[in-house]
Amino acid sequence: MIACGALAREIVDLKRQTGWDHLDLTCLPAILHNHPEKITDAVRAAVAKHRDAYDRICVVYADCGTGGRLQAACDALGVEMIAGPHCYAFYEGLDRFAEIDEPTSFYLTDFLVRQFDAFVWEPLGLDRHPALRDMYFGNYEKLVYQAQTDDPALTAQAEAHAARLGLRFERRFTGYGDLQTALARWADRA
């Protein structure tokens, strides 16, 4: 499995819980999400690097802002990837996420709660220019924390992030959603 580094902890946890020791994992830097135009080339390079060592390679990314380029590359390379526009959709469950109309919601996962400053606050320059907050988040109404784990400390952090952004807070326990389903399907076929 070639995965986004933002999913590493969750994938390792699923492997541990289920005994999927026959699935190997390599992760690409999660920071690629700040430059989605680089994801497809990074995945291509990782597939090329590992192609000779494995009969089957699966890509643990959704589209993630690549505008369909990642899916096209995976199709051309003959590798599977997770369906969906982004991890928020597969954590929520693709069908459920499609039903939800929340264009004014900003989403965080466990990973993004832990890495909020490194992946949101600092890259957007909010640490240096706090007035930018309203430019970036002025049209959002709430922060939705999609909790993969039931961790009160992470929930408190997510709520604090919502307050920093001036947004209402909502927590949804999603667990691993369609990530777990996709990995289970791949594990059964491996």
Buried (B, 14 or more C-beta within 10 A) or exposed (E): BBBBBBBBBBBEBBBEEEEBEEBBBBBBEBBBBBEBEBBBEBBBEBBEEBEEEBEEBBBBBBBBBBEEBBBEBBEEBEBBBBEBBBBBBBBBBBEBBEEBEBEEBBBBBBBBBBBBEEBBBEBBEBEEEEEEBEEBBEEBEBBBBBBBEEBEEBBEBBBEBBEBBEBBBBBBEBBBBBBBBBBBEBBEEB
